[in-house]
Amino acid sequence: MDAALKSNLSAAQKASRDRANQSTVKTPAAQARNVSFSSYTPALIVALLKDTLDLILITSLPGIGTVLTFCFSILIFFLLMMAGSGTSYSLARKDMILAMGTIAEAVFFGLNLLPIETMTVLFIYHSDKKASKREARLQA
């Protein structure tokens, strides 16, 4: 019984070491990450729709506009979450940038006539692309 227990323990330790070694090995797919504009297109379309509704004064109304702005921002957040899978630009940074743009647009009356949501999504795309290029240079 003691020999079987030692055998199982050594097999478990070997499997654990193998898993640890596999997690530190960089695969070619992880090194060749590319941020494509097409993955950000759905979020950009929703942001353009929201900014268009701002221009025709539907979401510019004080009470309804704030609620609709936050709803659109939540949808954009989920679309950005899907767009950035596998990229180096963290989800927390994207969320923080989107939240700052949304709060600026929802709180300060008059700013909602500017295409802030669209500019925010484009800024997140640009930052994500820049971070992935920097990461590729560091890995090379």
GIVENKA-V474187 format. One record per pair of residues at least 4 apart in sequence whose C-alpha atoms are under 6 Angstrom apart, sorted by the first residue. I is the first residue (numbers start at 0). J is the second residue. If there is no record, write none. Layout:
I & J
I & J
This chain:
34 & 128
38 & 82
39 & 82
42 & 75
42 & 78
46 & 116
46 & 117
47 & 117
50 & 114
52 & 57
52 & 58
53 & 57
53 & 58
53 & 59
53 & 112
54 & 112
58 & 64
59 & 64
60 & 64
64 & 68
65 & 105
87 & 131
88 & 127
94 & 98
98 & 102
101 & 105
102 & 106
103 & 107
104 & 110
104 & 111
115 & 119
118 & 122
123 & 127
